[in-house]
Amino acid sequence: MAQPMKFLSAHVGMLLFAACGNALGTTLVDPTRPPEAFSQPVEEGIASSKDKPVLQSVIISPGRKVAIISGETVPLGGSFGGSRLVKVTETEVVLRQGNEMQVLRLFPHVEKQSITGKPSDKKVDRRQ
């Protein structure tokens, strides 16, 4: 009776070892890595950074204003591709080249909508 138990234990141990080997062999995904869509080519119909500059981020603090345009950090008053950065807001920047102005938006496909009507005077019971 001891022999079959030893045999069974050995097989169970080998199965567990094989299962662990498979689990250890898999690649873990970095949870901080950007989604795959960011690393794939730009879709048709949406301009790529080669066609025109793309505003990727803005940094605004009491002492400075900076824009990241097509991967390049540009301070307010700095130049990008022959244009000067003349304005930085939370959602857009303005580049000027001569008399021509170009507005770059962080969210170019998002349109603001005004809410019309008077706010409701109803009181909401939040005690639940």
N, C-alpha and C positions, 0 to 999 in steps of 0.2 A: 504494500500500500504506500510506502514511503517513496518507492521508485516512481509511480505514476504522478504523485504530487510534485516531485522534483522535476519530472519531465514537463508537466503543465506549467510550473513556475518558470522554467527556462524559456518556454515558448512565449509566455506572456511577457517576460522580460525583453525578449528579442523584438516582439511586436511594439512594445513601448519605446524601445531604443530606436527602431526604424521610424516610428511616428515622430519622435523628437528630432531625429535627423532631418526629416522633411521640413519640420517647422523651423529648425535652425537654418536651413538652407534657403529659406525664402527671404526676399529683400524687404526690409521694413521701409515704410513710406514716411518721409519727413513731414510732420504735421504743419510745419511752418513754411513749407515750399508753396509757391504760388500755384494756382490751378493750371492744368495743362493748356487751357485756352490762351494763357499769356505767352507761352513758348511756341505756339503754332503760328504759321504765316497769317498775315492780315487778310481778312475776307475781301473779296471783290466788292467794289462800291464804297468801301471805307478807305480813305487815303492812308497810305503808309507813311512812316516818318521820312522816307526818301522823297516822297512827293511834296510834302509840306510839313512844317514843324508841328509837333504834338506836345501839348502841355501835359506833363505827367504828375506834377506836384507843385505846391507852393509852400513856402516857409515864411511866416510872418511873426515877427517879434517886435518889441519896442525899439530895438536897436538896428534891425535890418529887415529887408524884404528880398526874398530869393525865389526864383522860379527854376524848376527842372524841366527843360525843354528838350525833347528827343534825346534824353540821357545826359544832357549837359547842364551843369549848374550855372545859372546866370543871375548875378545880383542886379537890383534895381539900378539903372543907369549903365549897366554892362551891355556888351554886344553879343549878338547871336546871328551868324550867317549874314553879316552886313547890315543888320537892323539893330536898333537900340531899344532896350527894355525900358519903357517909359511909365508903365503903371502895373501894379500888382495888387489884386484883391483876393478874397478867399476862394473865388470860383473862376477867375479869369485874369489874363495878362494882356497888355497891349505892347506890340512891337511897332516901332516907327522906322521907316527907311525913306528919308527925304520927306515928302509931303504925304506919303502913303502910310496908312495905319492898318495893322493886322491884329485882330482880336483872336486870342486862343482861349478856349474854354476847357475846364477840367472835365466837364460832362457835356460834350457837344451834342449828344443825341437826346438830352433831357431838356424839355421845355417847361418853363414856369407857367403855372396857371393861377389866375386870381380866383379867390373864393368870394362869391357874391352873396349878399344877404346879411341879415343881422344875426349876431351870435345868439344862441338860445339862452333864455333866462331860466331854464329848468335847472333845478338843483339835483345833483346825482348823489344817491346814497351809497357811499363807499364802505359802509360798516360791515358788509357781508364777507 
